[in-house]
Amino acid sequence: MCELKSVKSVGEILATMEEYKRVKVSHHHDADLEYAQIGAGTFQIKSSQHILCALRIGYKHIDLAEAYENLKEVNKALTQAFLPLSEGGLGIERNTLFITMKVHRIFSNDHISDLLKFVGVDFFDLLLYHTPEGHFTNRKTMEKNWRNLIAEKDSGRVRQIGVSNFYKQHLDRLLVFCNNHRLQFPFANQILINPYVFPKETINFCKYWSIKVIAYCPLGYSYSDQILSEAHVKDIALQLGCSPSQVVLSWLLKQGLHVIPRSSNEEHLKSNLDSKEVDWQMNGTEKPEFEEMMQSLHKSNDEVFGYMIDISIDAFCEEIMWGTECSLSSLV
């Protein structure tokens, strides 16, 4: 494995990254772990039937979080889904599903084991820290919390580990720390991404270091109707012969991202899953103006904060407030 060299300053880490610019780096075991590019989000989903509906339709990637307070309903849905068809279930086998779990912290040795029992599965495919809050107080905090995640993977309770709501500066610190201590890098980063909120610097950083990027709220949050009513989105939908939501989701897929839209509506669930079939080519070629039209929707500067949710604003502002006071060299 090609590793970053130990560095003593921000300038040196940037220079080191440039040195390895053309090197394909594998940072973690199971780097080729496969999972569906379109998953079903469960934020604010309160009925087991809605989750069961997503599984029945064909979703293979389910995104969960301890903070969503709906794991009892998740358990009901999975229990029924795993039953054979002859017993009224869906006949789904556990190893055909990719289940992500997010936690704010690991509070005890039994924390993840207890979550597994509560959900009704033997392992999580991906375990993420939900936010960077509390993980970067100092070097010792980072070491303790990241090693806790690694221990869960080593135990077999989870297959891969990663983060959520981590922006570039969070990842800078974490990757330098992991490299210097020869620890696993994050497998994935789940972050708010949609046509309005598109943190390109963080996305490109993740891609560079082979960290998979999962877009939550890909259709927007409270402003999803606004995104889907954008003239550019409707125009592209008309030309491609699909729905506005399929334009947005398939465009994000084209960027190499995973998406986890949430819905309790069966038709919307079906439409979202079918987004992977949308063909952006017309007469064998793709119109470059389509990409320009989608990029023109990005919000920037102060305007973007109006389209971020609290948890992403807190993480982003924490990144800004660090400035150079907590430089990369402080973790070396």
Secondary structure, DSSP 4 states (H G I P E B T S, - for coil): ---PPP-SSHHHHHHHHHHTTT-----STTTT----SB-EE-TT---HHHHHHHHHHT--EEEEEGGGS-HHHHHHHHHHHHS-GGGTS----GGG-EEEEEES---STTHHHHHHHHHT-S-EEEEEES-STTT-SSHHHHHHHHHHHHHHHHHTSEEEEEEES--HHHHHHHHHHHHHTT-PPPSEEEEE-SSS---HHHHHHHHHTT-EEEEESTT-STTHHHHHT-HHHHHHHHHHTS-HHHHHHHHHHHTT-EE----S-HHHHHHHHGGGG---EETTEE-HHHHHHHHTT---GGGGGGGS-HHHHHHHHHHHHHTTTT-GGGG-
